[in-house]
Amino acid sequence: MIFAELIVKGLLIILTLPAGYLLLCTIGAYLFKKEVAAQNMFLNIGVVIPAHNEEEGIVHTIEGVLACDYPSNRLNIFVIADNCTDRTAEKARNAGALVFERFDSVNRGKGQALDWFLKNSLDIYRHTDIITIIDADVSPDRNYLREISASLSNPNIRIVQAFNSVSNPDAGWRPALSDAAFNIFCHLRMAGSVRLAGTAVLKGNGMAFTTELLKHYGWPCHSVVEDMEFTLHLLVDGITVNYNPDAVIRSEMVTSGKSATSQRSRWEGGRFMLVRKMTLPLLKLFIATGQTKYLYALAELATPPLSLLVILFSLATASAFLLLNGAWLMIATSFWLILVFYVISGQIQRRAPLSTWLYLAAAPLYILWKIPLYAGMMFKNQSSAWVRTTREPGKR
């Protein structure tokens, strides 16, 4: 019995770390203020769209970019048709994009495709001031390019991350809960991280860089989570990521269990892989420099996904009420108070639609769906190959 109590106490102590970080992030997000230039310079923008077999959605995305409220003479669209076996290249070219076809059966992946384009097409994009990277199945808001330009018109900003949102939150409980999660992870955590540490995390979609920076770096990271890996790579070099919540990119979330499981397994499995890879280097940088930004970066990286955190909180709380008493029960209770504050704050800050609020009641089903997913990750190696998420019938 004593041994069991010690284990539960240890679990509670460990879980105070992510709980405390979420509390700090939530408070920081309320204090966050967007940073842009006093005057928008309307910079020359190159929109880069990496695509792998996206013939169904690529035209819609290009049309969305062209519909943005931005001077057409300061805009170019570059599509990387990477190892495509469909009509992605043809449709993108007909829609008005400049298309770059790449065929490499060995070095497959989004990161590899971006690196290839950036290193081999310098003469094509060198006249741009900004390069923004968006997915091939998204819808940019009308003001997306204007907001990106406003951020990078500030000489102190070299990278800005947009807000990734969900375009179909009313399509079912999975998209609605994804919307709730995006409001937290793609806004609250971003805003809180910028306020606490001075930097956000690249999200892979809706990223924008000064062209000079990408000329220097290319795209050096090729893992499943190349965006987060690149963020840490830049942070080591002292380069931070800004966040503009008014630059919005919307993505359609899958509604079927099979498609959603495949998608989430790749994202979250890759994140766990990066935790193993980067924990020690970040700790070494903190010890060597004393700069807390490396600790914040580690906390952001190592904080478990919300569903997994709920599972851990549940196990710790149930065990505490069975075996412990006094202050230990207060610690367990505080986890849930922080979690509720965290989740609700994300919805309030992004003005979540009614459907998202209503479907939050389905969160227990979402957690149950995640349990076998996490179990599978423990025994499955993650590949960096580009795997296109299966679309559903009638969906782009």
TABEL-V762375 format. One record per pair of residues at least 12 apart in sequence whose C-alpha atoms are under 6 Angstrom apart, sorted by the first residue. I is the first residue (numbers start at 1). J is the second residue. D is the distance in whole Angstrom. If there is no record, write none. Layout:
BEGIN
i = {I | I}
j = {J | J}
d = {D | D}
END
This chain:
BEGIN
i = {18 | 25 | 25 | 26 | 28 | 28 | 29 | 29 | 29 | 32 | 32 | 36 | 36 | 36 | 37 | 37 | 37 | 40 | 40 | 41 | 42 | 43 | 43 | 44 | 44 | 44 | 45 | 45 | 45 | 45 | 46 | 46 | 46 | 46 | 47 | 47 | 47 | 47 | 47 | 48 | 48 | 48 | 49 | 49 | 49 | 49 | 49 | 50 | 50 | 51 | 51 | 51 | 51 | 52 | 52 | 53 | 53 | 53 | 54 | 55 | 55 | 56 | 57 | 57 | 58 | 61 | 61 | 61 | 64 | 68 | 69 | 69 | 77 | 78 | 78 | 78 | 79 | 80 | 80 | 81 | 81 | 82 | 83 | 83 | 108 | 109 | 109 | 110 | 111 | 112 | 115 | 115 | 118 | 129 | 129 | 130 | 130 | 130 | 131 | 131 | 131 | 132 | 132 | 133 | 133 | 134 | 134 | 135 | 138 | 138 | 139 | 139 | 140 | 141 | 144 | 144 | 147 | 158 | 158 | 159 | 159 | 159 | 159 | 160 | 160 | 160 | 160 | 161 | 161 | 162 | 162 | 162 | 162 | 163 | 163 | 163 | 164 | 164 | 164 | 165 | 165 | 166 | 166 | 166 | 166 | 167 | 167 | 167 | 168 | 170 | 173 | 174 | 175 | 176 | 183 | 184 | 188 | 197 | 199 | 199 | 199 | 200 | 200 | 201 | 202 | 202 | 202 | 203 | 204 | 223 | 224 | 224 | 225 | 259 | 269 | 275 | 282 | 307 | 317}
j = {303 | 189 | 192 | 342 | 192 | 195 | 188 | 191 | 192 | 191 | 195 | 150 | 151 | 154 | 150 | 153 | 154 | 150 | 153 | 153 | 149 | 129 | 149 | 74 | 128 | 129 | 75 | 128 | 130 | 131 | 76 | 77 | 128 | 131 | 77 | 78 | 131 | 132 | 133 | 78 | 79 | 133 | 79 | 133 | 134 | 135 | 136 | 79 | 80 | 80 | 81 | 82 | 136 | 82 | 84 | 84 | 86 | 88 | 88 | 87 | 88 | 396 | 137 | 396 | 136 | 137 | 138 | 139 | 139 | 142 | 142 | 143 | 97 | 97 | 98 | 99 | 99 | 100 | 101 | 100 | 101 | 102 | 102 | 103 | 385 | 385 | 386 | 386 | 222 | 222 | 218 | 219 | 218 | 210 | 211 | 209 | 210 | 211 | 208 | 209 | 211 | 207 | 208 | 206 | 207 | 205 | 206 | 205 | 250 | 251 | 249 | 250 | 249 | 248 | 247 | 248 | 247 | 209 | 210 | 208 | 209 | 241 | 242 | 208 | 241 | 242 | 243 | 207 | 243 | 206 | 244 | 247 | 248 | 186 | 245 | 248 | 186 | 249 | 250 | 249 | 250 | 179 | 250 | 251 | 252 | 250 | 251 | 252 | 252 | 355 | 359 | 255 | 253 | 356 | 346 | 346 | 346 | 293 | 240 | 241 | 242 | 241 | 242 | 231 | 227 | 228 | 231 | 227 | 227 | 384 | 270 | 384 | 270 | 390 | 377 | 302 | 294 | 367 | 332}
d = {5 | 6 | 4 | 6 | 4 | 5 | 5 | 5 | 4 | 6 | 6 | 6 | 4 | 6 | 6 | 5 | 4 | 5 | 6 | 6 | 6 | 6 | 6 | 5 | 5 | 5 | 5 | 6 | 5 | 6 | 5 | 6 | 6 | 5 | 5 | 6 | 6 | 5 | 6 | 5 | 6 | 5 | 5 | 6 | 5 | 6 | 6 | 6 | 5 | 6 | 5 | 6 | 6 | 5 | 5 | 5 | 6 | 6 | 6 | 6 | 4 | 5 | 5 | 5 | 5 | 6 | 6 | 6 | 6 | 4 | 6 | 6 | 5 | 6 | 5 | 6 | 5 | 5 | 6 | 6 | 5 | 5 | 6 | 5 | 5 | 5 | 4 | 6 | 5 | 6 | 5 | 4 | 5 | 6 | 5 | 6 | 5 | 5 | 6 | 5 | 6 | 5 | 4 | 6 | 5 | 5 | 5 | 6 | 6 | 5 | 6 | 5 | 4 | 6 | 5 | 6 | 5 | 6 | 5 | 6 | 5 | 5 | 6 | 5 | 6 | 5 | 5 | 5 | 5 | 5 | 5 | 5 | 6 | 6 | 5 | 5 | 6 | 5 | 6 | 6 | 5 | 5 | 5 | 5 | 6 | 5 | 5 | 5 | 6 | 6 | 6 | 6 | 5 | 5 | 5 | 5 | 6 | 5 | 5 | 5 | 6 | 5 | 6 | 6 | 5 | 6 | 6 | 6 | 5 | 5 | 5 | 5 | 6 | 6 | 6 | 6 | 6 | 6 | 5}
END
